[in-house]
């Protein structure tokens, strides 16, 4: 792991993972999406949800982060981000950044959920395929896990949750604070740990000397407390890539507030 200080780095990521198939809350549905590259205009995406998430629901225009495995009809894997060295895959639903079957097949999925998605060739790669991995006119199956979602208009909204409420002084704008932190991607991959630097991180709140999500997320913490800060890309590394971590990833910082000066 390469070392990057919060105050001097730009980081963000992109990945994929095989989804486990639990038995609870299974639903089956289809989406009425006509194929655009096939004479069969009645072809549609079909899916089942072995696990229904409890988070927000995907709609057109939302940005999502997923783990997935893609297989052919015979079960052969053609693509996956199950390797823990990879990052969650980000894309904006309905904007053509992925195959049409995904743009339509992600709708209605909830964060934390797992979906088995069947995409007919007409809503996938069609008669051209995607050489060398995907042949022409191939129907595709995907196991997808929805790790994160940012709704349209909430690109700068930071989510915080106290994992432990401290008993000391409350941090406010302008305070000089000392913290330890661990930065992870949505799949749990650690990209930075302040303890790797051999000392905690000290900075002044509300002075622009650290990431916006940390500047905002630490305010209101009590000394001795621990807080999880979930940060959309623009509140963390502003869509840039640093030290091998891809741009446009939602990230999580787990912060321990050690002291306030």
Secondary structure as the mmCIF struct_conf table of DSSP 4:
data_model
#
loop_
_struct_conf.conf_type_id
_struct_conf.id
_struct_conf.beg_label_comp_id
_struct_conf.beg_label_asym_id
_struct_conf.beg_label_seq_id
_struct_conf.end_label_comp_id
_struct_conf.end_label_asym_id
_struct_conf.end_label_seq_id
HELX_RH_3T_P HELX_RH_3T_P1 UNK A 6 UNK A 8
HELX_LH_PP_P HELX_LH_PP_P1 UNK A 18 UNK A 20
TURN_TY1_P TURN_TY1_P1 UNK A 24 UNK A 25
STRN STRN1 UNK A 27 UNK A 31
BEND BEND1 UNK A 36 UNK A 39
TURN_TY1_P TURN_TY1_P2 UNK A 41 UNK A 42
STRN STRN2 UNK A 45 UNK A 51
BEND BEND2 UNK A 54 UNK A 55
HELX_LH_PP_P HELX_LH_PP_P2 UNK A 56 UNK A 56
STRN STRN3 UNK A 57 UNK A 57
HELX_LH_PP_P HELX_LH_PP_P3 UNK A 58 UNK A 58
TURN_TY1_P TURN_TY1_P3 UNK A 60 UNK A 61
STRN STRN4 UNK A 63 UNK A 71
TURN_TY1_P TURN_TY1_P4 UNK A 73 UNK A 74
STRN STRN5 UNK A 77 UNK A 80
BEND BEND3 UNK A 83 UNK A 83
TURN_TY1_P TURN_TY1_P5 UNK A 84 UNK A 85
BEND BEND4 UNK A 86 UNK A 86
HELX_LH_PP_P HELX_LH_PP_P4 UNK A 88 UNK A 88
STRN STRN6 UNK A 89 UNK A 92
TURN_TY1_P TURN_TY1_P6 UNK A 93 UNK A 96
BEND BEND5 UNK A 97 UNK A 98
HELX_RH_AL_P HELX_RH_AL_P1 UNK A 100 UNK A 105
TURN_TY1_P TURN_TY1_P7 UNK A 106 UNK A 108
STRN STRN7 UNK A 110 UNK A 110
TURN_TY1_P TURN_TY1_P8 UNK A 111 UNK A 112
STRN STRN8 UNK A 114 UNK A 119
HELX_RH_3T_P HELX_RH_3T_P2 UNK A 121 UNK A 123
TURN_TY1_P TURN_TY1_P9 UNK A 124 UNK A 125
HELX_RH_3T_P HELX_RH_3T_P3 UNK A 126 UNK A 128
STRN STRN9 UNK A 130 UNK A 130
TURN_TY1_P TURN_TY1_P10 UNK A 131 UNK A 133
STRN STRN10 UNK A 134 UNK A 134
TURN_TY1_P TURN_TY1_P11 UNK A 136 UNK A 137
STRN STRN11 UNK A 140 UNK A 150
TURN_TY1_P TURN_TY1_P12 UNK A 152 UNK A 153
TURN_TY1_P TURN_TY1_P13 UNK A 155 UNK A 156
HELX_LH_PP_P HELX_LH_PP_P5 UNK A 157 UNK A 158
STRN STRN12 UNK A 159 UNK A 164
BEND BEND6 UNK A 167 UNK A 168
HELX_LH_PP_P HELX_LH_PP_P6 UNK A 169 UNK A 169
STRN STRN13 UNK A 170 UNK A 170
HELX_LH_PP_P HELX_LH_PP_P7 UNK A 171 UNK A 171
TURN_TY1_P TURN_TY1_P14 UNK A 173 UNK A 174
STRN STRN14 UNK A 176 UNK A 185
TURN_TY1_P TURN_TY1_P15 UNK A 186 UNK A 187
BEND BEND7 UNK A 188 UNK A 188
STRN STRN15 UNK A 190 UNK A 193
HELX_RH_3T_P HELX_RH_3T_P4 UNK A 194 UNK A 197
TURN_TY1_P TURN_TY1_P16 UNK A 198 UNK A 198
BEND BEND8 UNK A 199 UNK A 199
STRN STRN16 UNK A 201 UNK A 204
TURN_TY1_P TURN_TY1_P17 UNK A 205 UNK A 206
BEND BEND9 UNK A 207 UNK A 210
HELX_RH_AL_P HELX_RH_AL_P2 UNK A 212 UNK A 218
TURN_TY1_P TURN_TY1_P18 UNK A 219 UNK A 220
HELX_LH_PP_P HELX_LH_PP_P8 UNK A 221 UNK A 221
STRN STRN17 UNK A 222 UNK A 222
TURN_TY1_P TURN_TY1_P19 UNK A 223 UNK A 224
STRN STRN18 UNK A 226 UNK A 231
HELX_RH_3T_P HELX_RH_3T_P5 UNK A 233 UNK A 235
TURN_TY1_P TURN_TY1_P20 UNK A 236 UNK A 239
STRN STRN19 UNK A 242 UNK A 242
TURN_TY1_P TURN_TY1_P21 UNK A 243 UNK A 244
STRN STRN20 UNK A 245 UNK A 245
HELX_LH_PP_P HELX_LH_PP_P9 UNK A 246 UNK A 246
BEND BEND10 UNK A 247 UNK A 248
STRN STRN21 UNK A 251 UNK A 260
#
